[in-house]
Amino acid sequence: MSQIPASLLTLIAGIVITLLSIWIGLNHGLFPEQVSEQAPLVDNLFSIMLAIAFALFLVVQGAILIFIVKYRRRAGDDTDGVYIEGNFPLEVVWTAIPALIVIGLGIYSVDVYQRMGGFAPSTGMMAHSHPSSHVAQVSGSAMAAPLMMAEAGAVSPETSPSEPAESTSSAGAEASKAVETYKLPVYGFGAPPEVKKPADVTVNVMGLQFAWIFTYPDSGITTSELHIPVGKDIQLNITAQDVIHSFWVPQFRLKQDALPGEKSQLNFIATKTGTYPVVCAELCGSYHGSMRTQVIIHTPEEYQQWLEETKVAQAGNLNQAVATKPAELSSSEFLAPYAQEMGIRAETLKQLYPQHLSP
């Protein structure tokens, strides 16, 4: 080894370190699958940063090990080490190389941020509603979210300063009559600058302790899961009711804070069908860990079918909720849905309480 020129050893070590770093950058396997058009942009940036970091790790740790072995204190050697005041060229090199790396990564990260729409200018409207009346009885879970959205001042679709925000349902119209509209800046990833057309699907997202609520302004649907079509431009208008939450889908490589009183935005295009987790990535309270739901990505045909079926189902629940007044129902009529759910039949009740049910 002592007869091999130091320059050749340095060249061989540089080649080996470069190849290992590239392999690590391409095969680290630290991320879940890519499910959005934005995911490869983030993954490529991360892979380059990881490859550079791994190369620096090998250089620094390798140099430490070499110096520990080569310049260790030998037995019987009590002399002082060679005094070295400094090496100006070496200091320039180890300062210039990290500086160039940081500048290069900074330029690349800004380009990625721009391509994801991070610099897209956007302003939006947020409607805050003051409910004046409430529906007395709500049948089914489908009505819970619209009422909570109305009371919380949810984001309303495309409202103008002179027009009140339209309710997404007849029950919502009953629950919010007085509406104030404020013009607020929009934070987050908007559509990239080259995309001029409106999004194919717009969804208003409300974060609250400890759940996500999704409202589709074009159809009036409200759900606890996010349903979107594959291959379409999706826009999420995100806000929060109480504290700061963070909307995160790991497979999308996108995360955006939900801020009380503010409106943030995410634009993306899903590339694969399937079901993927939606996680709150901001500590928001005692049950933060359970603030989870899922995004279900359909084919365009399946999404349209889901849309039509959900509109019909929620329309039925709304009509029932508005028309029913529990005070006007008899005990048997009021308890009938619960008895049916528990599997109790009229014959069973006659056997248990014949004196009350006899004609």
C-alpha positions in Angstrom: 0.0 0.0 0.0 2.9 2.4 0.8 4.1 2.0 -2.8 0.8 3.1 -4.4 0.7 6.9 -5.0 -1.6 8.8 -2.7 -3.2 10.4 -5.7 -4.3 7.0 -7.1 -5.6 5.9 -3.7 -7.6 9.1 -3.4 -9.0 8.6 -6.9 -10.0 5.0 -6.1 -11.6 6.0 -2.8 -13.5 8.8 -4.5 -14.9 6.5 -7.1 -16.0 3.9 -4.5 -17.6 6.6 -2.3 -19.4 8.1 -5.3 -20.8 4.8 -6.4 -21.9 3.8 -2.9 -23.5 7.2 -2.4 -25.4 7.0 -5.7 -26.6 3.5 -4.9 -27.8 4.6 -1.4 -29.6 7.6 -2.9 -31.4 5.4 -5.4 -32.2 2.4 -3.2 -32.7 3.8 0.3 -36.4 2.6 0.5 -37.3 5.2 3.2 -40.5 6.5 1.5 -43.8 4.9 0.8 -45.1 4.6 -2.8 -45.6 7.6 -4.9 -49.2 8.5 -5.5 -49.1 12.1 -6.8 -47.4 14.0 -9.6 -45.6 16.0 -6.9 -44.1 13.0 -5.1 -41.3 12.3 -7.6 -40.1 15.9 -7.3 -39.8 15.6 -3.5 -38.2 12.1 -3.7 -35.6 13.2 -6.2 -34.5 16.1 -4.0 -34.4 13.9 -1.0 -32.4 11.2 -2.8 -29.8 13.7 -3.9 -29.5 15.2 -0.4 -29.2 11.7 1.1 -26.5 10.7 -1.5 -24.4 13.8 -0.7 -24.9 13.4 3.0 -23.8 9.7 2.8 -20.7 10.7 0.8 -19.7 13.3 3.3 -20.3 10.8 6.1 -18.0 8.3 4.5 -15.3 10.9 3.8 -15.3 12.3 7.4 -15.6 9.0 9.2 -13.2 7.3 6.9 -10.6 10.1 7.5 -11.1 9.7 11.3 -10.5 6.0 11.1 -7.5 6.3 8.9 -5.9 8.9 11.2 -6.7 6.8 14.3 -4.8 3.9 12.9 -2.0 5.6 11.0 -1.1 8.2 13.5 -1.7 6.3 16.7 0.8 6.5 19.5 3.4 3.7 19.2 4.8 1.9 22.2 7.9 3.7 23.5 7.2 6.9 21.5 7.2 9.8 23.9 7.9 12.5 21.4 5.5 15.3 20.5 3.6 15.3 17.3 4.6 17.5 14.4 3.4 21.1 14.9 1.2 22.2 12.1 0.0 25.9 12.1 -2.5 25.6 9.3 -3.1 24.8 5.7 -4.7 27.6 3.8 -5.4 25.7 0.5 -7.0 22.9 2.5 -9.2 25.3 4.5 -10.4 26.9 1.2 -11.3 23.6 -0.2 -13.2 22.3 2.7 -15.1 25.6 3.0 -15.8 26.0 -0.7 -17.1 22.5 -1.3 -19.9 22.6 1.4 -20.7 26.2 0.3 -21.2 25.1 -3.3 -23.3 22.1 -2.2 -25.6 24.2 0.0 -26.0 26.8 -2.8 -26.8 24.1 -5.4 -29.3 22.3 -3.1 -30.9 25.7 -2.3 -31.4 26.5 -6.0 -32.7 23.0 -6.7 -35.1 23.1 -3.8 -36.5 26.5 -4.9 -37.0 25.0 -8.4 -38.9 22.1 -6.9 -41.0 24.4 -4.7 -41.8 26.5 -7.8 -42.8 23.5 -9.9 -45.1 22.3 -7.1 -46.8 25.7 -7.1 -45.3 27.1 -3.9 -44.9 30.6 -5.5 -48.2 30.7 -7.2 -50.0 33.9 -6.1 -53.5 33.3 -4.8 -56.1 35.0 -2.6 -59.3 33.6 -1.4 -62.5 34.3 0.4 -63.5 32.8 3.7 -67.1 32.9 4.9 -67.9 33.0 8.6 -71.4 32.1 9.5 -73.5 32.8 12.6 -76.2 30.1 12.9 -79.6 31.4 14.0 -81.4 28.1 14.3 -80.7 24.4 14.5 -82.4 21.3 13.3 -84.0 19.6 16.3 -83.3 16.0 15.3 -80.7 14.6 13.0 -81.0 11.1 11.7 -77.7 9.4 10.7 -74.1 10.5 10.8 -74.4 12.2 7.4 -76.0 15.3 9.0 -73.4 15.7 11.8 -70.7 17.1 9.6 -72.8 19.8 7.8 -74.1 21.2 11.1 -70.6 21.3 12.6 -69.3 23.0 9.4 -72.1 25.6 9.6 -71.4 26.3 13.2 -67.7 26.4 12.8 -67.6 28.9 9.9 -66.4 26.5 7.2 -64.8 27.6 4.0 -67.5 28.4 1.4 -67.0 27.9 -2.3 -66.3 30.9 -4.5 -68.1 33.5 -2.4 -67.9 37.2 -3.2 -67.8 40.2 -0.8 -71.3 41.3 -1.8 -73.0 37.9 -1.8 -73.7 35.6 1.2 -72.1 32.2 1.2 -74.4 29.5 -0.1 -75.2 26.6 2.1 -74.2 23.2 0.8 -77.6 21.8 1.8 -81.1 22.7 2.9 -80.2 21.9 6.5 -77.2 24.1 6.2 -79.4 27.0 4.9 -81.5 26.6 8.0 -78.5 26.5 10.2 -76.7 29.6 8.8 -78.6 32.6 7.6 -76.2 35.4 8.6 -72.9 35.2 6.7 -69.9 37.5 6.8 -67.3 37.2 4.2 -63.6 38.1 4.6 -60.9 38.3 2.0 -57.9 36.4 3.3 -54.6 35.4 1.7 -54.1 31.8 0.8 -51.1 29.9 2.0 -49.7 26.6 0.8 -49.0 24.9 -2.5 -51.2 26.4 -5.3 -51.4 25.3 -8.9 -48.1 25.6 -10.7 -47.7 28.9 -12.7 -48.2 27.1 -16.1 -51.6 25.8 -14.9 -54.1 28.6 -15.7 -57.4 26.7 -15.7 -59.5 26.0 -12.5 -59.1 22.8 -10.7 -61.2 19.8 -11.8 -62.3 19.0 -8.3 -62.4 21.5 -5.4 -62.8 20.2 -1.8 -63.1 22.3 1.4 -61.2 20.7 4.3 -62.0 21.5 7.9 -59.7 20.3 10.7 -61.1 20.2 14.2 -60.3 18.3 17.4 -60.1 15.5 16.4 -61.4 14.8 12.9 -61.3 15.9 9.3 -64.4 17.1 7.5 -64.5 17.3 3.7 -67.2 19.4 1.8 -67.7 19.3 -1.9 -69.0 22.8 -2.8 -70.1 21.8 -6.3 -72.4 19.0 -5.1 -73.2 19.8 -1.5 -71.7 16.6 -0.2 -70.0 16.4 3.2 -68.0 13.3 4.2 -65.4 12.2 6.8 -63.2 10.7 4.1 -61.6 12.4 1.1 -62.8 10.9 -2.3 -61.0 12.1 -5.4 -60.6 10.9 -9.0 -57.2 9.8 -10.4 -55.5 12.0 -13.0 -57.5 15.1 -12.2 -56.3 18.4 -10.8 -57.5 18.6 -7.2 -57.7 21.7 -5.0 -58.0 21.5 -1.3 -59.1 24.7 0.6 -57.9 24.0 4.1 -58.8 25.7 7.4 -59.3 24.8 11.1 -62.0 25.3 13.6 -60.1 25.4 16.9 -56.3 24.9 16.9 -53.6 24.4 14.3 -53.8 21.0 12.5 -51.7 19.7 9.7 -53.1 17.8 6.7 -50.6 15.2 5.6 -50.8 12.4 3.1 -47.4 10.6 3.1 -47.9 9.0 -0.3 -48.6 12.4 -1.8 -45.4 13.9 -0.2 -47.6 16.9 0.7 -48.3 18.5 4.0 -50.1 21.7 4.8 -51.1 23.3 8.1 -54.7 24.0 8.8 -54.9 27.4 10.6 -57.8 28.8 12.5 -59.1 31.9 10.8 -56.8 31.4 7.8 -57.2 29.7 4.5 -54.5 27.5 3.0 -54.5 25.6 -0.2 -53.1 22.4 -1.8 -53.2 21.5 -5.5 -52.1 18.1 -6.7 -52.9 15.3 -9.1 -53.2 11.7 -7.9 -51.6 9.1 -10.1 -52.8 5.8 -8.6 -56.1 4.5 -7.4 -56.3 3.1 -3.9 -56.9 4.0 -0.3 -54.2 5.9 1.6 -54.0 7.4 5.2 -54.6 11.1 6.0 -52.7 12.1 9.1 -52.7 15.2 11.3 -49.0 16.0 11.6 -49.3 18.9 14.1 -49.8 18.2 17.9 -53.3 19.4 18.4 -54.5 17.9 21.7 -54.8 14.8 23.8 -56.3 12.7 21.0 -54.0 14.0 18.3 -52.7 10.5 17.5 -56.2 9.3 16.6 -56.9 12.2 14.2 -56.8 10.1 11.1 -58.9 9.4 8.1 -58.2 8.2 4.6 -58.2 9.5 1.0 -59.8 7.1 -1.5 -58.7 7.6 -5.1 -61.2 6.4 -7.7 -61.1 6.0 -11.4 -63.1 8.9 -13.0 -66.0 6.5 -13.6 -66.0 5.2 -10.1 -65.7 8.7 -8.7 -68.7 9.9 -10.7 -70.7 6.9 -9.5 -69.7 7.6 -5.8 -70.7 11.2 -6.3 -74.2 10.4 -7.6 -74.8 7.7 -5.0 -73.7 9.9 -2.1 -75.8 12.9 -3.3 -78.9 10.7 -3.3 -78.1 9.2 0.1 -77.4 12.5 1.8 -80.4 14.1 0.1 -82.6 11.4 1.7 -81.0 12.0 5.1 -81.5 15.7 4.9 -85.1 15.5 4.0 -85.7 13.1 6.8 -83.8 15.3 9.3 -85.7 18.5 8.3 -89.2 16.9 8.2 -88.9 14.9 11.5 -89.9 16.6 14.8 -89.2 14.2 17.7 -91.8 16.0 19.9 -94.6 15.0 17.5 -93.6 11.3 17.5 -95.1 8.7 19.7 -92.8 6.6 21.9 -93.0 3.6 19.5 -92.3 5.7 16.5 -89.3 7.5 18.2 -87.8 4.2 19.4 -88.6 2.2 16.2 -85.2 2.9 14.5 -83.3 1.9 17.6 -85.4 -1.3 18.1 -84.8 -2.3 14.5 -81.1 -1.7 14.8 -81.0 -3.9 18.0 -83.0 -6.6 16.3 -86.0 -6.3 18.6 -89.3 -7.3 17.0 -92.9 -6.5 18.0 -93.5 -10.2 18.9 -90.6 -10.0 21.4 -92.1 -7.0 23.1 -95.5 -8.6 23.4 -94.0 -11.6 25.2 -92.1 -9.3 27.6 -94.8 -6.7 28.3 -98.2 -8.2 27.3 -100.1 -5.9 29.7 -98.8 -2.8 27.9 -99.1 -4.0 24.3 -102.5 -5.8 24.6 -105.3 -4.1 22.5 
